[in-house]
Amino acid sequence: MRRASSCVFFVALLAGCCSNAFAQLYAKNKVVIESTQVLQECETWAGSDVINDYSQTIGEVPISSGSVDIKCTPTDPVPPLNGGYHCTGGSSGSNIWDADCSAVYNKVYGARYRLDAQHILNFPLGYDGTLSGNEYEDFLGFSNYNTRVDTCAPQSSTCDSWEPPPPLTQRYYPSTTGWVVFSTTTWDTTILISPQQVSLQQSQSQSFTTNWAVGSVTWQIASGPGTITSNGVYTAPSSITSAQTATIRACVTTNSGNCDTATVNLKQPVPTITTVSVDGVVNGSLKAGSTQTVKLTGSNFGTSDQIVALSGAQYLTISNVGQPQNQQTISFTVTTSGNARQGTATFQLTRSSDGSQGTSPSINIQPFYPPVPKIMMVTSTTQDCSTGTQVDNLTTQVFAGQPVILCSPTPVLPAGLTVSSSTWNPGNVLDLSGGFSANSGSGEELANPSMTTAVIGPFYWVVPDNLETMTYNYCVDNGTPCPTSYAATFDASGPTGNLLPTAHVTTDATGTAITNPQNGSAFLQMTNAPQPNPGAGIWFQENANISRGNFIWIQKLDSVIYNVLAVTGNNNPFLNANDQLDGIYPYPGQGANGLLASDGPGVPLYSFFGEASKWFDATLYVLWDPAIPPTGQPNCATAWVDTSTTPYTAHASTCASIPVPLASVTWGWSACAINTGAGASPSWTLNCGQAYADPPTASDYPQWNSCYVSQFGGCN
């Protein structure tokens, strides 16, 4: 049967563990049972085999039948918490606790403690469990129980000594789970202030406490400003102009040597910024691409503060931060990037002494508004735009078909700001052309030049005697509206009067004839135009008035069909035509400036034909080329045809200008003949013949991609 040492519980049951033992325990400061060494210390103090009894157990242990395993705690033994007498004496077998003392412990601990030879009860009030006697078999070994320790009220007649208990900083507690648990209790003899350090601003208060539970404590300010009450409430001064500290002291009233101190860090009020001035203007704006002086005005600034930008920081660079003046103003330089967008800027001041911060009111960031662009006219795409002729907000005289090159000088922008897009905007894009490419093999109008570059051209106004406009706008990458130039107006001079040609044609059979009908060179042909020369089948005369340049004619064969009945088995030697150029570009013109053009389609009537017919449909276009020579040349030649050669020879234009379309006429002729004397003695008679010419209409450029060989040439 093992014997429990008195140091496992809160009373000393062994001889020698009376008042002197209490005094020893009180002298221990913050005794914590955490190791075998402490258990051994407890055993040495108690004079008993603690290690054997407790199997060197640390922490919580369960109660087992036949033995008691319970940790040794610094609460062994426990004095009365409210002061009282420590008494010795008594007889074996008596109750340890007098009834007079139970109420005290019930009130303080919330639990009852009763110890006798058979039972120990250590549970909270209200716990409904019970413990049988054999669970604590011979807990004390009552045969050796010859000491009684009573804790009773002060001035008890049975007590022979009195000691005040030390302050209790942590109570032990019982368990409701069948475990007997004691928490570490610290018995201090030195007064301690809590908290040890705080930070306050002006007029703020802080309550301090101590661990001294018995007797009074005296509070005072050891150094620094502020006040403190007798209850330990410290109040900072109403004005703090710089960071400083105050030290408070608490002493046991009856022992001026038992004191502790705490530190109060007194902080200035946070900096306050009331106004922001830019270049001397309160609430002024920061301008993109500019360097300006900013001054912050407020209170509670430091002596060497830091300034950073908050909103708008991506556009702002801060430099030359000065020293705060009277803790109320500070000036610095702000450079705003050129691409800054519309927005606001705020600044943060950080006081160097304590890191306190203040934020300014916001001010506007004013973006750079790009200037209205200019439009310049130059003679080549490589010419320096700034050396051209300014044409915006003006009317410039040009010719239809004249090459025009426009540009806009690069705007002067602040560093960091760039042009993000640009656009040319013609008043009527249909009146503008990228050019005209034509030869006997193909012909087409060229696409308009790019409208999204700073230089446009060459391009051509193609509607003569008309006012045309062009504007230019560009955008920069700061979100501001895109400025648009004033309009450049162009008076595209050209032919005047009636631009539509007149067709002269005989529409009935009298407009068709057979030459040499009785021999092998018979020819069926359109002829007998009423004017100006009956030798042709149809004449075209342009009615427009021009002061320069030449008319250019182009004829397209819409459809040409031959039908031949060969009496001797020969095949049809003729090819049909469909949507092809008629022989050559340009179509031969006649008269001054190519004013006239004519045609007389036909078909050979070979003697081996029994019958022959032809259906001919075409469209004749008339254009005008102003004959603008290239830069640096005095003159040029428009496209023309040399009719003195066989076949005719085409010559390309040497001019910088292009022909512009005026009008077109669709016309046609058909005829048929019969050979009544086939073979060596042909005899052809006209069986049918008619012609037509539709009214002329304004037209666009013709387009073709092949040529039909005619009497004029071999499509060269």
C-alpha positions, 0 to 999 in steps of 0.5 A: 500500500503506497503512501501519499505525500502531503505535497500532492495536495493543498495541505501538509499532512506530514510532520514538519510541514507546518508554518515553516514549510509554508514560509518556504513555499511562499518564498518560491517565485513562480514555481512550475512543476514541469520536470522530474527535477521539480518533483525532486525539489518537491520531494526534498521539501516535503520530506517524502518519497514523491517520485516513487509515489507519483512515478515521476508523472507530469501533468494530469493523471487519472485516479486508479484503484488502490493508489493515488497518482496525482501531480505535485503542484506549487499550490501544495499546500494552499493558504487561505486566499483572503488571509487568515491563520495557519494552525497546527495541532489536532488528533488523528482521525479528525476532519481536516477542515472545520465547518467554519472554514468551508464557507470560505473555500466554497465562496473562493474556489466554487468547490468544497474540499473535505479530507478524512481517513477514507475520502477526498472530494475535489469537485465543483459545486453542482457536480452530481458524481460520487466517489466510493471509498475504495477509489481512494484506498488509504489515501493518507495512510491514516495510521501515520496520520498524526498531524492536523492542519486547520485553516480557519477564520482570523483570530481563532483560539486554536491557531498559534500563528498567522501569515497573509497569503501571497497574491494568486495569479492562477488558480488551480481547478478541479476536473469533472471528468474523473481526473484530478487536475491542478493548474500552475499557480504563481506566488509572487512577492514582487508587484507587476504592472500590466500592461507594460507598454502602451502608445497614446495620442493627446488626451487619450487614457489608459487603465493600468493594473497590478498583480497585487491583490492584498493591500493598497498600491500607490500610483505616480508618474516617474517621468514625462507628461500626463496625469494618473489617478489613484486607481491607475488611470493615466491620461495623456496631455492635451497637446503633443507636439513631438513624440515622447515617452512617460514612465508610470510607477506603482509601489506597494503602499506599505513597501516603497521598495516593492515597485514596478514601472510601465512605459507610455509612448506619446504620439503626435496627432496624425498629420492633417492636410487641408489644402493643396496648391499648384504653382500658387493656386489653391486646388490647381490642376496638374498638367500633363507634360508639365513640371509644377510646384505643389504645396501641402498645407495642414498641421502636425507635420514632422521635420523631415517628411516623405511624400508619395502620390496615391491616386494618379501615381502612375503618371506622377513623379515627385522630387525636391521634397523640402523641409516642412515649415512650422509643421504646417506646410511642405513643398515639392516638385511634381512632373506629370507624364505626357500621357496622363489621363483625366483624373485626380491626384492625392498625396500622402505625407508620412511623418519621419518621426513616427510613421504617422500618415495624412492624406491630402484632398484630391486635385485634378489631373488635366490631360494634354489636349492635342492641337487641331491638325493642319493639312498640307499639300506636297508634291511627293510622299517623301517631301517634308510635310512641314514644307508643303502648302497649307490647304486646310480652311482654304479652297485650292484649285486643282484639276480633276485627274490631277495627282493630290498628295496630302499630309498632316505635320506630326503634332508636337506632343509632350514626352510619353504621349503618342498618336494612336490613330489617324483618319482622312475623311473625304466629303464624298469618297465616291468622287475620289480614286486611287488611279486608273491603270489601262493598256490593251490587255486590261484596264481597271480603276485602282483602289483608294489609298489608305485613309489611316496614315498621316500621308495620303496619296497620290489620289485623284478627284475624278468628278470634274468641275466640282467642289471636294472636301477633305478633313483629317483627325488623329487620336492620342493615347490619353483618352482625350477627344480626337481633334479634327482639322478644318476642311481642305476644299478643292475646286476640281476643274475640268470640262464644262458645259454638256459632258455627254457626247452625241452619237450620229447614226443611221438606224435603218437599212440605209445605214448598211451597204455591201461593197463589191457584191459581185466579186470575191472582195464583197464586204458588208458594212455599217455606213452612211452616218449623217454627220460629220462624215458619211464614210463612217457608220457612226460618229461620236462627238464630245460636247464638253468645253476644255481648256487643256488636256485631251479626250480619251476614248475606250470602246468595249465590245459587249457582244459580237456574233457571226453567223455564216452558211458555207456552201462549200463545206468551209468552217466559219472563220470568224471569232465572236467577242464578249466583254472585251476591249475593242482592239486597242487602248485608247480607242482612236480619237480624231479632231482637236483634242480627240473630240471625235471618234467613229466606227463602222463595223462589217464582215467580209462576204467570201464567195464560198458563203451562201449567207452571212450575218453579224450582230454587233453591240458595244459601249464607247466611253469618253474620258478626259485627261488634264495632261498634268506633267510630272513634277519638274517636267514642262509637259507630257503626252496623254495616251494616244494611238498612232493610226499611221501604222498597220496595225495601229500603235498604242502609246502610253501616257507620260503624264502624272494625271489620269483620265477621268470618266465623263460619259458612255454610249451603248450602241449596236448594228446588225445586218445580213446578206445572201449570196445568190451566185455562190462559187466563182460568180458571187452575187450578194444582196442585202437582206437586213440592216439596222442600227441604234445608239442609246442616249449617253449617260454619265459613267464610271471607269470601264473595266476589261481583262482581254482584248478582241483583235479588230481592224484597228490593231492586234491588241498591242 
